Amino acid sequence: MESRIEEKRRAEISMHFSEFEMPPMQDILIVGKRAPIGPEAARRMVDILSPDQYEIVRIEHPNVEAIVIRKFLLSMIPKDKLISIIMEEGGKIANESMIIRAQINITVHVSKSIEL
């Protein structure tokens, strides 16, 4: 009796279409080490279009030089935790010549008990 192993690879594709926004980057840019624009050029771009709304975070990664992130997100989640979450998935698809734009949705749930 011969046993066969069948391997399947699948890709699920999801698209998000929206009106062009200024700046054209949404919440996060993951900047590769050899991307067409570097972190400083990205900083100048976002400072012109949206002054003081984004922060550049340089990171240690084989392919990624920096992440440009909306400051509002950093007020919701500590920087180290948010960068870790972003790179957990973004680092898997990024190569050194890419600039990846990402949108992130954060919902904070709060529950409190009071004594009556």
N, CA, C and O atoms as a Tinker XYZ file with bonds, in Angstrom:
   464  protein
     1  N      0.845000   -1.170000    0.000000    73     2
     2  CA     0.000000    0.000000    0.000000    64     1     3
     3  C      0.896000    1.239000    0.000000    63     2     4     5
     4  O      1.760000    1.395000    0.863000    81     3
     5  N      0.683000    2.089000   -0.948000    73     3     6
     6  CA     1.496000    3.289000   -1.108000    64     5     7
     7  C      0.792000    4.484000   -0.463000    63     6     8     9
     8  O     -0.389000    4.732000   -0.707000    81     7
     9  N      1.534000    5.212000    0.358000    73     7    10
    10  CA     0.902000    6.381000    0.974000    64     9    11
    11  C      1.341000    7.632000    0.214000    63    10    12    13
    12  O      2.503000    7.781000   -0.165000    81    11
    13  N      0.394000    8.504000    0.009000    73    11    14
    14  CA     0.680000    9.740000   -0.727000    64    13    15
    15  C      0.471000   10.928000    0.197000    63    14    16    17
    16  O     -0.500000   11.004000    0.949000    81    15
    17  N      1.396000   11.829000    0.113000    73    15    18
    18  CA     1.260000   13.085000    0.861000    64    17    19
    19  C      0.967000   14.162000   -0.168000    63    18    20    21
    20  O      1.728000   14.394000   -1.107000    81    19
    21  N     -0.129000   14.785000    0.042000    73    19    22
    22  CA    -0.522000   15.844000   -0.874000    64    21    23
    23  C     -0.316000   17.185000   -0.190000    63    22    24    25
    24  O     -0.864000   17.442000    0.882000    81    23
    25  N      0.466000   18.019000   -0.813000    73    23    26
    26  CA     0.738000   19.333000   -0.237000    64    25    27
    27  C     -0.033000   20.387000   -1.020000    63    26    28    29
    28  O     -0.023000   20.398000   -2.251000    81    27
    29  N     -0.684000   21.248000   -0.304000    73    27    30
    30  CA    -1.444000   22.319000   -0.931000    64    29    31
    31  C     -0.966000   23.647000   -0.384000    63    30    32    33
    32  O     -0.707000   23.780000    0.812000    81    31
    33  N     -0.852000   24.622000   -1.257000    73    31    34
    34  CA    -0.544000   25.982000   -0.831000    64    33    35
    35  C     -1.693000   26.857000   -1.265000    63    34    36    37
    36  O     -2.194000   26.742000   -2.384000    81    35
    37  N     -2.103000   27.725000   -0.378000    73    35    38
    38  CA    -3.236000   28.594000   -0.669000    64    37    39
    39  C     -2.861000   30.019000   -0.320000    63    38    40    41
    40  O     -2.023000   30.266000    0.547000    81    39
    41  N     -3.483000   30.934000   -0.997000    73    39    42
    42  CA    -3.335000   32.349000   -0.652000    64    41    43
    43  C     -4.725000   32.946000   -0.580000    63    42    44    45
    44  O     -5.532000   32.794000   -1.497000    81    43
    45  N     -4.988000   33.616000    0.502000    73    43    46
    46  CA    -6.250000   34.321000    0.642000    64    45    47
    47  C     -5.965000   35.785000    0.376000    63    46    48    49
    48  O     -5.043000   36.360000    0.955000    81    47
    49  N     -6.741000   36.379000   -0.483000    73    47    50
    50  CA    -6.510000   37.761000   -0.875000    64    49    51
    51  C     -7.678000   38.608000   -0.406000    63    50    52    53
    52  O     -8.842000   38.297000   -0.657000    81    51
    53  N     -7.339000   39.675000    0.274000    73    51    54
    54  CA    -8.333000   40.615000    0.746000    64    53    55
    55  C     -7.894000   41.993000    0.283000    63    54    56    57
    56  O     -6.732000   42.359000    0.464000    81    55
    57  N     -8.792000   42.762000   -0.309000    73    55    58
    58  CA    -8.448000   44.099000   -0.783000    64    57    59
    59  C     -9.246000   45.144000   -0.032000    63    58    60    61
    60  O    -10.414000   44.942000    0.302000    81    59
    61  N     -8.601000   46.251000    0.222000    73    59    62
    62  CA    -9.254000   47.377000    0.879000    64    61    63
    63  C     -9.113000   48.574000   -0.055000    63    62    64    65
    64  O     -8.006000   49.069000   -0.266000    81    63
    65  N    -10.212000   49.036000   -0.607000    73    63    66
    66  CA   -10.201000   50.193000   -1.482000    64    65    67
    67  C    -10.741000   51.388000   -0.723000    63    66    68    69
    68  O    -11.762000   51.299000   -0.040000    81    67
    69  N    -10.044000   52.507000   -0.849000    73    67    70
    70  CA   -10.531000   53.706000   -0.198000    64    69    71
    71  C    -10.068000   54.927000   -0.985000    63    70    72    73
    72  O     -9.203000   54.844000   -1.857000    81    71
    73  N    -10.664000   56.041000   -0.652000    73    71    74
    74  CA   -10.298000   57.296000   -1.279000    64    73    75
    75  C     -8.852000   57.631000   -0.931000    63    74    76    77
    76  O     -8.402000   57.370000    0.185000    81    75
    77  N     -8.132000   58.202000   -1.875000    73    75    78
    78  CA    -6.756000   58.619000   -1.655000    64    77    79
    79  C     -6.706000   59.611000   -0.504000    63    78    80    81
    80  O     -7.489000   60.559000   -0.457000    81    79
    81  N     -5.792000   59.392000    0.414000    73    79    82
    82  CA    -5.698000   60.231000    1.605000    64    81    83
    83  C     -4.363000   60.945000    1.653000    63    82    84    85
    84  O     -3.391000   60.513000    1.033000    81    83
    85  N     -4.324000   62.028000    2.384000    73    83    86
    86  CA    -3.081000   62.754000    2.617000    64    85    87
    87  C     -2.753000   62.621000    4.095000    63    86    88    89
    88  O     -3.597000   62.968000    4.922000    81    87
    89  N     -1.603000   62.150000    4.465000    73    87    90
    90  CA    -0.584000   61.599000    3.597000    64    89    91
    91  C     -0.991000   60.226000    3.082000    63    90    92    93
    92  O     -1.823000   59.552000    3.688000    81    91
    93  N     -0.407000   59.816000    1.968000    73    91    94
    94  CA    -0.805000   58.547000    1.355000    64    93    95
    95  C     -0.177000   57.341000    2.041000    63    94    96    97
    96  O      0.470000   56.526000    1.383000    81    95
    97  N     -0.356000   57.215000    3.351000    73    95    98
    98  CA     0.299000   56.112000    4.051000    64    97    99
    99  C     -0.514000   55.505000    5.174000    63    98   100   101
   100  O     -0.103000   54.494000    5.743000    81    99
   101  N     -1.622000   56.070000    5.504000    73    99   102
   102  CA    -2.467000   55.552000    6.577000    64   101   103
   103  C     -1.746000   55.561000    7.914000    63   102   104   105
   104  O     -1.263000   56.610000    8.339000    81   103
   105  N     -1.659000   54.425000    8.586000    73   103   106
   106  CA    -1.162000   54.381000    9.954000    64   105   107
   107  C      0.324000   54.076000   10.078000    63   106   108   109
   108  O      1.006000   54.621000   10.946000    81   107
   109  N      0.825000   53.202000    9.204000    73   107   110
   110  CA     2.179000   52.667000    9.364000    64   109   111
   111  C      2.853000   52.531000    8.013000    63   110   112   113
   112  O      2.219000   52.144000    7.032000    81   111
   113  N      4.137000   52.848000    7.961000    73   111   114
   114  CA     4.997000   52.514000    6.824000    64   113   115
   115  C      6.135000   51.662000    7.359000    63   114   116   117
   116  O      6.789000   52.034000    8.333000    81   115
   117  N      6.371000   50.530000    6.732000    73   115   118
   118  CA     7.527000   49.698000    7.064000    64   117   119
   119  C      8.535000   49.955000    5.953000    63   118   120   121
   120  O      8.267000   49.664000    4.788000    81   119
   121  N      9.696000   50.502000    6.313000    73   119   122
   122  CA    10.684000   50.943000    5.327000    64   121   123
   123  C     11.851000   49.965000    5.289000    63   122   124   125
   124  O     12.559000   49.786000    6.281000    81   123
   125  N     12.044000   49.333000    4.127000    73   123   126
   126  CA    13.151000   48.403000    3.943000    64   125   127
   127  C     14.491000   49.111000    3.905000    63   126   128   129
   128  O     14.559000   50.312000    3.643000    81   127
   129  N     15.559000   48.366000    4.165000    73   127   130
   130  CA    16.897000   48.946000    4.232000    64   129   131
   131  C     17.364000   49.518000    2.898000    63   130   132   133
   132  O     18.193000   50.428000    2.886000    81   131
   133  N     16.860000   49.014000    1.779000    73   131   134
   134  CA    17.242000   49.520000    0.452000    64   133   135
   135  C     16.027000   50.027000   -0.316000    63   134   136   137
   136  O     15.979000   49.954000   -1.543000    81   135
   137  N     15.049000   50.542000    0.419000    73   135   138
   138  CA    13.818000   51.057000   -0.194000    64   137   139
   139  C     14.119000   52.324000   -1.000000    63   138   140   141
   140  O     15.107000   53.010000   -0.736000    81   139
   141  N     13.262000   52.635000   -1.987000    73   139   142
   142  CA    13.476000   53.832000   -2.809000    64   141   143
   143  C     13.541000   55.130000   -1.998000    63   142   144   145
   144  O     14.245000   56.064000   -2.381000    81   143
   145  N     12.815000   55.191000   -0.890000    73   143   146
   146  CA    12.974000   56.330000    0.017000    64   145   147
   147  C     13.323000   55.765000    1.384000    63   146   148   149
   148  O     12.799000   54.731000    1.799000    81   147
   149  N     14.206000   56.453000    2.068000    73   147   150
   150  CA    14.621000   56.007000    3.393000    64   149   151
   151  C     13.778000   56.660000    4.472000    63   150   152   153
   152  O     12.858000   57.423000    4.179000    81   151
   153  N     14.095000   56.356000    5.719000    73   151   154
   154  CA    13.313000   56.888000    6.836000    64   153   155
   155  C     13.317000   58.418000    6.904000    63   154   156   157
   156  O     12.298000   59.021000    7.244000    81   155
   157  N     14.442000   59.049000    6.587000    73   155   158
   158  CA    14.498000   60.515000    6.668000    64   157   159
   159  C     13.651000   61.163000    5.583000    63   158   160   161
   160  O     12.999000   62.176000    5.834000    81   159
   161  N     13.650000   60.593000    4.376000    73   159   162
   162  CA    12.783000   61.115000    3.310000    64   161   163
   163  C     11.317000   60.907000    3.688000    63   162   164   165
   164  O     10.474000   61.762000    3.413000    81   163
   165  N     11.018000   59.785000    4.310000    73   163   166
   166  CA     9.649000   59.529000    4.777000    64   165   167
   167  C      9.271000   60.545000    5.846000    63   166   168   169
   168  O      8.139000   61.027000    5.876000    81   167
   169  N     10.220000   60.874000    6.727000    73   167   170
   170  CA     9.960000   61.866000    7.770000    64   169   171
   171  C      9.630000   63.221000    7.141000    63   170   172   173
   172  O      8.670000   63.875000    7.549000    81   171
   173  N     10.416000   63.642000    6.156000    73   171   174
   174  CA    10.153000   64.924000    5.491000    64   173   175
   175  C      8.789000   64.915000    4.816000    63   174   176   177
   176  O      8.058000   65.903000    4.878000    81   175
   177  N      8.439000   63.794000    4.165000    73   175   178
   178  CA     7.152000   63.697000    3.486000    64   177   179
   179  C      5.997000   63.856000    4.482000    63   178   180   181
   180  O      5.085000   64.652000    4.254000    81   179
   181  N      6.035000   63.109000    5.570000    73   179   182
   182  CA     4.912000   63.178000    6.511000    64   181   183
   183  C      4.898000   64.497000    7.279000    63   182   184   185
   184  O      3.831000   64.984000    7.651000    81   183
   185  N      6.072000   65.079000    7.519000    73   183   186
   186  CA     6.097000   66.379000    8.205000    64   185   187
   187  C      5.501000   67.482000    7.340000    63   186   188   189
   188  O      4.881000   68.410000    7.858000    81   187
   189  N      5.682000   67.386000    6.040000    73   187   190
   190  CA     5.093000   68.375000    5.129000    64   189   191
   191  C      3.574000   68.192000    5.074000    63   190   192   193
   192  O      2.824000   69.166000    5.137000    81   191
   193  N      3.134000   66.950000    4.958000    73   191   194
   194  CA     1.707000   66.673000    4.778000    64   193   195
   195  C      0.923000   66.666000    6.081000    63   194   196   197
   196  O     -0.224000   67.110000    6.117000    81   195
   197  N      1.529000   66.167000    7.147000    73   195   198
   198  CA     0.857000   66.057000    8.450000    64   197   199
   199  C      1.868000   66.318000    9.558000    63   198   200   201
   200  O      2.364000   65.380000   10.182000    81   199
   201  N      2.173000   67.585000    9.804000    73   199   202
   202  CA     3.211000   67.894000   10.802000    64   201   203
   203  C      2.908000   67.304000   12.182000    63   202   204   205
   204  O      1.783000   67.370000   12.677000    81   203
   205  N      3.944000   66.729000   12.779000    73   203   206
   206  CA     3.894000   66.201000   14.150000    64   205   207
   207  C      2.881000   65.092000   14.378000    63   206   208   209
   208  O      2.451000   64.886000   15.513000    81   207
   209  N      2.489000   64.377000   13.341000    73   207   210
   210  CA     1.533000   63.288000   13.525000    64   209   211
   211  C      2.174000   61.902000   13.461000    63   210   212   213
   212  O      1.540000   60.917000   13.841000    81   211
   213  N      3.422000   61.806000   12.988000    73   211   214
   214  CA     4.082000   60.512000   12.824000    64   213   215
   215  C      5.435000   60.512000   13.512000    63   214   216   217
   216  O      6.074000   61.553000   13.666000    81   215
   217  N      5.861000   59.319000   13.925000    73   215   218
   218  CA     7.173000   59.137000   14.532000    64   217   219
   219  C      7.916000   58.058000   13.759000    63   218   220   221
   220  O      7.322000   57.072000   13.324000    81   219
   221  N      9.216000   58.253000   13.593000    73   219   222
   222  CA    10.047000   57.243000   12.949000    64   221   223
   223  C     10.730000   56.433000   14.041000    63   222   224   225
   224  O     11.380000   56.984000   14.929000    81   223
   225  N     10.572000   55.117000   13.962000    73   223   226
   226  CA    11.187000   54.214000   14.934000    64   225   227
   227  C     12.168000   53.334000   14.172000    63   226   228   229
   228  O     11.762000   52.503000   13.360000    81   227
   229  N     13.445000   53.514000   14.430000    73   227   230
   230  CA    14.467000   52.666000   13.790000    64   229   231
   231  C     14.509000   51.333000   14.526000    63   230   232   233
   232  O     14.429000   51.287000   15.753000    81   231
   233  N     14.634000   50.259000   13.770000    73   231   234
   234  CA    14.628000   48.936000   14.385000    64   233   235
   235  C     15.792000   48.091000   13.879000    63   234   236   237
   236  O     16.371000   48.366000   12.829000    81   235
   237  N     16.118000   47.067000   14.642000    73   235   238
   238  CA    17.128000   46.089000   14.249000    64   237   239
   239  C     16.405000   44.915000   13.601000    63   238   240   241
   240  O     15.695000   44.166000   14.272000    81   239
   241  N     16.590000   44.760000   12.294000    73   239   242
   242  CA    15.942000   43.681000   11.546000    64   241   243
   243  C     16.772000   43.446000   10.286000    63   242   244   245
   244  O     17.359000   44.391000    9.760000    81   243
   245  N     16.835000   42.215000    9.791000    73   243   246
   246  CA    17.645000   41.944000    8.601000    64   245   247
   247  C     17.216000   42.743000    7.356000    63   246   248   249
   248  O     18.065000   43.119000    6.548000    81   247
   249  N     15.914000   43.004000    7.195000    73   247   250
   250  CA    15.421000   43.671000    5.995000    64   249   251
   251  C     14.850000   45.056000    6.222000    63   250   252   253
   252  O     14.822000   45.870000    5.299000    81   251
   253  N     14.398000   45.337000    7.422000    73   251   254
   254  CA    13.675000   46.570000    7.700000    64   253   255
   255  C     14.557000   47.544000    8.477000    63   254   256   257
   256  O     15.200000   47.178000    9.461000    81   255
   257  N     14.573000   48.801000    8.009000    73   255   258
   258  CA    15.364000   49.828000    8.673000    64   257   259
   259  C     14.559000   50.598000    9.714000    63   258   260   261
   260  O     15.059000   50.924000   10.790000    81   259
   261  N     13.291000   50.885000    9.370000    73   259   262
   262  CA    12.504000   51.722000   10.275000    64   261   263
   263  C     11.014000   51.519000   10.033000    63   262   264   265
   264  O     10.584000   50.981000    9.012000    81   263
   265  N     10.251000   51.971000   11.015000    73   263   266
   266  CA     8.798000   51.999000   10.902000    64   265   267
   267  C      8.368000   53.433000   11.158000    63   266   268   269
   268  O      8.763000   54.046000   12.149000    81   267
   269  N      7.554000   53.961000   10.252000    73   267   270
   270  CA     6.964000   55.284000   10.445000    64   269   271
   271  C      5.551000   55.022000   10.933000    63   270   272   273
   272  O      4.766000   54.351000   10.263000    81   271
   273  N      5.232000   55.558000   12.107000    73   271   274
   274  CA     3.972000   55.190000   12.752000    64   273   275
   275  C      3.239000   56.420000   13.263000    63   274   276   277
   276  O      3.851000   57.374000   13.742000    81   275
   277  N      1.936000   56.379000   13.153000    73   275   278
   278  CA     1.103000   57.483000   13.636000    64   277   279
   279  C      1.241000   57.579000   15.159000    63   278   280   281
   280  O      1.054000   56.588000   15.866000    81   279
   281  N      1.566000   58.768000   15.657000    73   279   282
   282  CA     1.790000   58.972000   17.093000    64   281   283
   283  C      0.566000   58.616000   17.927000    63   282   284   285
   284  O      0.702000   58.146000   19.056000    81   283
   285  N     -0.612000   58.832000   17.391000    73   283   286
   286  CA    -1.833000   58.513000   18.128000    64   285   287
   287  C     -1.847000   57.043000   18.554000    63   286   288   289
   288  O     -2.303000   56.720000   19.651000    81   287
   289  N     -1.353000   56.158000   17.696000    73   287   290
   290  CA    -1.327000   54.730000   18.031000    64   289   291
   291  C     -0.403000   54.467000   19.219000    63   290   292   293
   292  O     -0.667000   53.596000   20.049000    81   291
   293  N      0.685000   55.235000   19.284000    73   291   294
   294  CA     1.638000   55.060000   20.385000    64   293   295
   295  C      1.084000   55.560000   21.710000    63   294   296   297
   296  O      1.599000   55.218000   22.774000    81   295
   297  N      0.033000   56.370000   21.641000    73   295   298
   298  CA    -0.595000   56.807000   22.884000    64   297   299
   299  C     -1.570000   55.755000   23.413000    63   298   300   301
   300  O     -1.992000   55.821000   24.568000    81   299
   301  N     -1.923000   54.795000   22.577000    73   299   302
   302  CA    -2.860000   53.747000   22.979000    64   301   303
   303  C     -2.161000   52.485000   23.469000    63   302   304   305
   304  O     -2.635000   51.818000   24.389000    81   303
   305  N     -1.029000   52.164000   22.846000    73   303   306
   306  CA    -0.289000   50.933000   23.169000    64   305   307
   307  C      1.182000   51.301000   23.314000    63   306   308   309
   308  O      1.693000   52.080000   22.509000    81   307
   309  N      1.878000   50.767000   24.311000    73   307   310
   310  CA     3.311000   51.061000   24.457000    64   309   311
   311  C      4.087000   50.739000   23.177000    63   310   312   313
   312  O      3.824000   49.739000   22.509000    81   311
   313  N      5.044000   51.604000   22.854000    73   311   314
   314  CA     5.799000   51.509000   21.604000    64   313   315
   315  C      6.409000   50.126000   21.383000    63   314   316   317
   316  O      6.276000   49.561000   20.297000    81   315
   317  N      7.074000   49.578000   22.392000    73   315   318
   318  CA     7.748000   48.287000   22.207000    64   317   319
   319  C      6.765000   47.168000   21.871000    63   318   320   321
   320  O      7.070000   46.303000   21.049000    81   319
   321  N      5.600000   47.178000   22.493000    73   319   322
   322  CA     4.596000   46.149000   22.214000    64   321   323
   323  C      4.012000   46.315000   20.816000    63   322   324   325
   324  O      3.817000   45.332000   20.100000    81   323
   325  N      3.735000   47.552000   20.428000    73   323   326
   326  CA     3.150000   47.803000   19.112000    64   325   327
   327  C      4.135000   47.455000   17.997000    63   326   328   329
   328  O      3.749000   46.841000   17.002000    81   327
   329  N      5.398000   47.838000   18.152000    73   327   330
   330  CA     6.414000   47.522000   17.149000    64   329   331
   331  C      6.568000   46.008000   17.031000    63   330   332   333
   332  O      6.709000   45.482000   15.927000    81   331
   333  N      6.542000   45.312000   18.155000    73   331   334
   334  CA     6.654000   43.855000   18.142000    64   333   335
   335  C      5.507000   43.215000   17.351000    63   334   336   337
   336  O      5.726000   42.298000   16.560000    81   335
   337  N      4.295000   43.703000   17.569000    73   335   338
   338  CA     3.131000   43.170000   16.852000    64   337   339
   339  C      3.227000   43.463000   15.361000    63   338   340   341
   340  O      2.945000   42.597000   14.533000    81   339
   341  N      3.625000   44.681000   15.021000    73   339   342
   342  CA     3.752000   45.060000   13.611000    64   341   343
   343  C      4.786000   44.188000   12.915000    63   342   344   345
   344  O      4.542000   43.688000   11.817000    81   343
   345  N      5.938000   44.006000   13.548000    73   343   346
   346  CA     7.021000   43.248000   12.919000    64   345   347
   347  C      6.770000   41.750000   12.915000    63   346   348   349
   348  O      7.329000   41.032000   12.086000    81   347
   349  N      5.941000   41.271000   13.824000    73   347   350
   350  CA     5.613000   39.841000   13.835000    64   349   351
   351  C      5.029000   39.419000   12.487000    63   350   352   353
   352  O      5.370000   38.356000   11.968000    81   351
   353  N      4.165000   40.236000   11.928000    73   351   354
   354  CA     3.576000   39.917000   10.625000    64   353   355
   355  C      4.270000   40.654000    9.484000    63   354   356   357
   356  O      4.572000   40.062000    8.449000    81   355
   357  N      4.521000   41.947000    9.678000    73   355   358
   358  CA     5.149000   42.737000    8.617000    64   357   359
   359  C      6.543000   42.258000    8.280000    63   358   360   361
   360  O      6.952000   42.299000    7.119000    81   359
   361  N      7.275000   41.807000    9.276000    73   359   362
   362  CA     8.621000   41.302000    9.043000    64   361   363
   363  C      8.662000   40.042000    8.201000    63   362   364   365
   364  O      9.683000   39.744000    7.581000    81   363
   365  N      7.577000   39.306000    8.169000    73   363   366
   366  CA     7.506000   38.081000    7.372000    64   365   367
   367  C      7.374000   38.379000    5.882000    63   366   368   369
   368  O      7.816000   37.589000    5.048000    81   367
   369  N      6.767000   39.513000    5.547000    73   367   370
   370  CA     6.537000   39.815000    4.129000    64   369   371
   371  C      7.472000   40.889000    3.583000    63   370   372   373
   372  O      7.596000   41.042000    2.368000    81   371
   373  N      8.124000   41.624000    4.459000    73   371   374
   374  CA     8.982000   42.719000    4.016000    64   373   375
   375  C     10.298000   42.194000    3.472000    63   374   376   377
   376  O     10.884000   41.255000    4.010000    81   375
   377  N     10.748000   42.823000    2.392000    73   375   378
   378  CA    12.121000   42.594000    1.963000    64   377   379
   379  C     12.833000   43.934000    1.984000    63   378   380   381
   380  O     12.202000   44.966000    2.212000    81   379
   381  N     14.128000   43.934000    1.752000    73   379   382
   382  CA    14.891000   45.165000    1.981000    64   381   383
   383  C     14.613000   46.280000    0.987000    63   382   384   385
   384  O     15.014000   47.417000    1.232000    81   383
   385  N     13.940000   45.999000   -0.130000    73   383   386
   386  CA    13.661000   47.059000   -1.098000    64   385   387
   387  C     12.216000   47.550000   -1.036000    63   386   388   389
   388  O     11.821000   48.396000   -1.837000    81   387
   389  N     11.439000   47.043000   -0.116000    73   387   390
   390  CA    10.014000   47.387000   -0.036000    64   389   391
   391  C      9.726000   48.543000    0.897000    63   390   392   393
   392  O     10.462000   48.815000    1.845000    81   391
   393  N      8.634000   49.206000    0.596000    73   391   394
   394  CA     7.987000   50.119000    1.533000    64   393   395
   395  C      6.567000   49.592000    1.651000    63   394   396   397
   396  O      5.824000   49.588000    0.670000    81   395
   397  N      6.191000   49.155000    2.819000    73   395   398
   398  CA     4.875000   48.553000    3.020000    64   397   399
   399  C      4.003000   49.517000    3.808000    63   398   400   401
   400  O      4.395000   50.002000    4.870000    81   399
   401  N      2.834000   49.784000    3.283000    73   399   402
   402  CA     1.863000   50.628000    3.969000    64   401   403
   403  C      0.897000   49.714000    4.700000    63   402   404   405
   404  O      0.429000   48.724000    4.136000    81   403
   405  N      0.597000   50.035000    5.939000    73   403   406
   406  CA    -0.301000   49.191000    6.727000    64   405   407
   407  C     -1.318000   50.038000    7.474000    63   406   408   409
   408  O     -1.050000   51.169000    7.879000    81   407
   409  N     -2.465000   49.464000    7.635000    73   407   410
   410  CA    -3.520000   50.077000    8.445000    64   409   411
   411  C     -3.728000   49.178000    9.649000    63   410   412   413
   412  O     -3.743000   47.954000    9.521000    81   411
   413  N     -3.887000   49.774000   10.802000    73   411   414
   414  CA    -4.099000   48.992000   12.016000    64   413   415
   415  C     -5.309000   49.562000   12.740000    63   414   416   417
   416  O     -5.473000   50.778000   12.839000    81   415
   417  N     -6.142000   48.681000   13.237000    73   415   418
   418  CA    -7.306000   49.087000   14.013000    64   417   419
   419  C     -7.114000   48.587000   15.434000    63   418   420   421
   420  O     -6.893000   47.398000   15.660000    81   419
   421  N     -7.201000   49.497000   16.382000    73   419   422
   422  CA    -7.028000   49.148000   17.792000    64   421   423
   423  C     -8.333000   49.451000   18.515000    63   422   424   425
   424  O     -8.878000   50.551000   18.415000    81   423
   425  N     -8.815000   48.468000   19.235000    73   423   426
   426  CA    -9.987000   48.659000   20.080000    64   425   427
   427  C     -9.572000   48.343000   21.501000    63   426   428   429
   428  O     -9.075000   47.254000   21.786000    81   427
   429  N     -9.776000   49.285000   22.378000    73   427   430
   430  CA    -9.436000   49.083000   23.786000    64   429   431
   431  C    -10.719000   48.727000   24.524000    63   430   432   433
   432  O    -11.712000   49.450000   24.450000    81   431
   433  N    -10.687000   47.609000   25.234000    73   431   434
   434  CA   -11.843000   47.160000   26.027000    64   433   435
   435  C    -11.557000   47.443000   27.501000    63   434   436   437
   436  O    -10.496000   47.081000   28.009000    81   435
   437  N    -12.481000   48.076000   28.172000    73   435   438
   438  CA   -12.314000   48.400000   29.581000    64   437   439
   439  C    -13.514000   47.847000   30.342000    63   438   440   441
   440  O    -14.659000   48.007000   29.920000    81   439
   441  N    -13.242000   47.206000   31.450000    73   439   442
   442  CA   -14.299000   46.696000   32.310000    64   441   443
   443  C    -13.921000   47.044000   33.750000    63   442   444   445
   444  O    -12.796000   46.785000   34.178000    81   443
   445  N    -14.844000   47.622000   34.483000    73   443   446
   446  CA   -14.568000   47.971000   35.863000    64   445   447
   447  C    -15.694000   47.484000   36.753000    63   446   448   449
   448  O    -16.848000   47.396000   36.333000    81   447
   449  N    -15.346000   47.176000   37.963000    73   447   450
   450  CA   -16.352000   46.816000   38.969000    64   449   451
   451  C    -16.333000   47.899000   40.038000    63   450   452   453
   452  O    -15.285000   48.423000   40.414000    81   451
   453  N    -17.526000   48.209000   40.508000    73   451   454
   454  CA   -17.605000   49.164000   41.611000    64   453   455
   455  C    -18.409000   48.532000   42.742000    63   454   456   457
   456  O    -19.268000   47.677000   42.524000    81   455
   457  N    -18.114000   48.965000   43.910000    73   455   458
   458  CA   -18.852000   48.458000   45.065000    64   457   459
   459  C    -20.116000   49.269000   45.234000    63   458   460   461
   460  O    -20.073000   50.498000   45.164000    81   459
   461  N    -21.230000   48.617000   45.452000    73   459   462
   462  CA   -22.508000   49.316000   45.622000    64   461   463
   463  C    -22.879000   49.458000   47.074000    63   462   464
   464  O    -23.925000   50.023000   47.392000    81   463
